[in-house]
Amino acid sequence: MGFFFQGLTLGLAYVAPIGMQNLFVIDSALTKPRRRALLTALIVLCFDASLSLACFFGVGKLMQDHAWLKLGVLAVGGLVVIRIGAGLLFPRTSGDEARNQQSQENPQPQGLVQRISAKAGGNALLHTIITAGVVTWCNPQAIIDGTLMLGAFSATLTVGQSTPFITGVETASALWFFGVTLLVSLFSHRFSPRIVTAMNRVCGAVVMLYGVKLLADFAFAVL
């Protein structure tokens, strides 16, 4: 059990800092029903588990060894992340959405997943999966940091020790994402629509700044 708890504590340290995944999960918990928010958390968890496993087994080294791969992730990731941030910061309201909001006594602001779903004809699940994949895998810094943290431990563990360790890491991710979703969802009704909208826009600004940073890293690497 010692290696499991080592993985659990390291996993919490790895997933807890506020980043693209956490902003996405928080936005979903604030603006969607609890069941949908938990589904979003589950999807993000699946992508996060795939990333941590890849980092544990050294996929981040590929980005360090192949500059073109890192440049591609920086460029594509930066553009997509900026687009996601812009959707939060500058939401567009269609005519139908405006009429629906006017007919409601207490209209609720739409979150990122809801706006993407509306543009896609209601196919929310597919676009939630796509967005969760983007915020997880289009983040070269997370891949490199994960490789440095998890890969360093992987090099010191035997085969028998690796299984409980990485199980602890994945357990930490599950506890974190579901815990954050339930906590935010539990208190989301206490926030007025204006406050939620402001929080969405703050998240959008942070996401856009992160996307700009990715593109700046890309430009710096090219030059």
C-alpha positions as a printed Julia matrix, in Angstrom:
223×3 Matrix{Float64}:
   0.0    0.0     0.0
   2.97   2.29    0.44
   3.47   2.74   -3.3
  -0.26   3.3    -3.78
  -0.23   6.22   -1.32
   2.92   7.6    -2.91
   1.1    7.61   -6.24
  -2.0    9.1    -4.59
  -0.11  12.04   -3.09
   1.93  12.66   -6.23
  -1.22  12.42   -8.34
  -2.95  15.09   -6.25
   0.09  17.36   -6.58
   0.04  16.74  -10.34
  -3.67  17.39  -10.98
  -4.54  20.02   -8.35
  -2.96  23.17   -9.87
  -5.52  25.21  -11.79
  -5.18  24.53  -15.48
  -7.22  23.97  -18.62
  -8.8   20.76  -17.35
  -9.86  22.24  -14.02
 -11.3   25.36  -15.67
 -13.3   23.16  -18.04
 -14.64  21.0   -15.19
 -15.51  24.03  -13.03
 -17.31  25.76  -15.91
 -19.36  22.62  -16.52
 -20.25  22.26  -12.83
 -21.36  25.89  -12.66
 -23.56  25.92  -15.76
 -24.9   22.4   -16.28
 -27.08  19.94  -14.31
 -25.15  17.81  -11.86
 -25.52  14.62  -13.89
 -24.12  16.28  -17.02
 -21.33  17.88  -15.01
 -20.36  14.48  -13.57
 -20.35  13.02  -17.08
 -18.01  15.81  -18.17
 -15.77  15.07  -15.19
 -15.71  11.38  -16.18
 -14.7   12.23  -19.76
 -11.95  14.57  -18.56
 -10.8   11.86  -16.14
 -10.47   9.34  -19.0
  -8.28  11.72  -20.99
  -6.27  12.65  -17.91
  -5.7    8.98  -17.15
  -4.46   8.4   -20.69
  -2.09  11.38  -20.36
  -0.68  10.3   -17.0
  -0.17   6.75  -18.27
   1.58   8.09  -21.35
   3.78  10.33  -19.23
   4.54   7.47  -16.85
   5.72   5.32  -19.73
   7.73   8.11  -21.33
   5.75   9.53  -24.26
   6.84  13.02  -23.27
  10.37  12.07  -24.26
   9.14  11.89  -27.85
   8.39  15.62  -27.74
  11.83  16.3   -26.32
  13.52  14.19  -28.99
  11.42  15.39  -31.95
  11.21  19.18  -32.17
   8.66  19.1   -35.0
   6.18  17.2   -32.81
   6.47  19.73  -30.01
   6.08  22.63  -32.48
   2.96  21.04  -33.94
   1.34  20.6   -30.55
   2.23  24.17  -29.57
   0.79  25.68  -32.76
  -2.4   23.63  -32.99
  -2.95  23.64  -29.24
  -2.46  27.39  -28.98
  -5.01  28.14  -31.7
  -7.6   25.73  -30.34
  -7.15  26.91  -26.76
  -7.59  30.55  -27.83
 -10.78  29.57  -29.65
 -12.11  27.86  -26.52
 -11.24  30.88  -24.38
 -12.9   33.25  -26.85
 -16.09  31.18  -26.64
 -16.19  31.79  -22.9
 -15.08  35.41  -22.99
 -17.29  36.53  -25.89
 -20.36  34.28  -25.91
 -22.68  34.57  -28.88
 -26.41  34.38  -28.33
 -28.55  33.29  -31.27
 -32.04  34.63  -31.89
 -33.69  31.51  -30.5
 -31.49  31.56  -27.42
 -32.28  35.22  -26.84
 -36.02  34.59  -27.04
 -35.71  31.66  -24.65
 -33.77  33.74  -22.18
 -36.31  36.55  -22.36
 -39.1   34.09  -21.64
 -37.38  32.84  -18.49
 -37.74  34.72  -15.24
 -34.24  33.75  -14.09
 -32.17  32.96  -17.18
 -28.98  30.97  -16.61
 -25.85  31.77  -18.58
 -24.59  29.11  -20.92
 -21.33  27.35  -20.29
 -18.75  26.31  -22.8
 -20.21  22.86  -23.44
 -23.72  24.24  -23.89
 -22.61  26.78  -26.5
 -20.63  24.19  -28.43
 -23.61  21.84  -28.3
 -25.97  24.52  -29.65
 -23.7   25.1   -32.64
 -23.47  21.37  -33.29
 -27.17  20.67  -33.36
 -27.28  19.37  -29.82
 -24.54  16.75  -30.11
 -23.17  17.71  -26.71
 -21.48  14.43  -25.88
 -19.26  14.37  -28.96
 -18.13  17.95  -28.49
 -17.58  17.49  -24.78
 -15.27  14.6   -25.67
 -13.45  16.69  -28.28
 -13.02  19.67  -25.95
 -11.85  17.45  -23.08
  -9.29  15.9   -25.4
  -8.05  19.31  -26.49
  -7.67  20.75  -22.98
  -5.79  17.6   -21.95
  -3.56  16.68  -24.87
  -3.0   20.06  -26.59
  -0.86  21.11  -23.66
   2.82  20.34  -24.23
   3.79  21.8   -20.87
   1.53  19.31  -19.08
   3.02  16.46  -21.09
   6.58  17.51  -20.28
   5.84  18.22  -16.61
   4.01  14.91  -16.31
   6.96  13.12  -17.86
   9.39  14.76  -15.47
   7.24  13.96  -12.41
   5.83  10.54  -13.28
   8.67   9.41  -15.52
  11.2   10.09  -12.78
   9.33   7.79  -10.41
   8.82   5.19  -13.14
  12.57   4.87  -13.55
  12.98   3.97   -9.86
  10.17   1.41   -9.59
  10.1   -2.26  -10.38
   7.29  -3.83  -12.41
   5.54  -4.97   -9.24
   5.79  -1.52   -7.68
   4.64   0.37  -10.78
   1.1   -1.02  -10.74
   0.07   0.22   -7.26
   1.89   3.51   -7.86
   0.14   4.4   -11.11
  -3.16   3.13   -9.62
  -2.72   5.68   -6.85
  -2.1    8.41   -9.44
  -5.3    7.55  -11.33
  -7.26   7.35   -8.06
  -6.09  10.85   -7.18
  -7.37  12.17  -10.51
 -10.76  10.54   -9.96
 -11.08  11.92   -6.44
 -10.06  15.39   -7.59
 -12.26  15.8   -10.66
 -15.37  14.25   -9.13
 -14.77  16.09   -5.85
 -14.4   19.47   -7.54
 -17.47  18.84   -9.69
 -19.66  17.84   -6.74
 -18.43  20.72   -4.58
 -18.92  23.41   -7.22
 -22.25  21.93   -8.34
 -23.48  21.81   -4.74
 -23.02  25.55   -4.31
 -23.69  26.67   -7.9
 -27.32  27.61   -7.1
 -26.06  30.27   -4.72
 -24.44  32.19   -7.54
 -26.58  34.59   -9.53
 -26.51  34.38  -13.35
 -24.48  37.61  -13.43
 -21.83  36.15  -11.12
 -21.63  32.91  -13.13
 -21.28  34.89  -16.35
 -18.47  36.92  -14.81
 -16.74  33.75  -13.65
 -17.09  32.26  -17.13
 -15.46  35.33  -18.63
 -12.62  35.27  -16.11
 -12.04  31.61  -17.01
 -12.18  32.56  -20.68
  -9.58  35.28  -20.22
  -7.27  32.87  -18.4
  -7.71  30.25  -21.12
  -7.01  32.78  -23.88
  -3.86  33.98  -22.12
  -2.71  30.39  -21.88
  -3.34  29.92  -25.61
  -1.35  33.07  -26.36
   1.49  31.7   -24.24
   1.47  28.48  -26.27
   1.69  30.44  -29.53
   4.45  32.63  -28.06
   6.38  29.48  -27.13
   5.87  28.24  -30.68
   7.14  31.5   -32.2
  10.12  31.56  -29.84
  11.01  27.96  -30.73
  10.78  28.67  -34.48
  12.84  31.84  -34.28
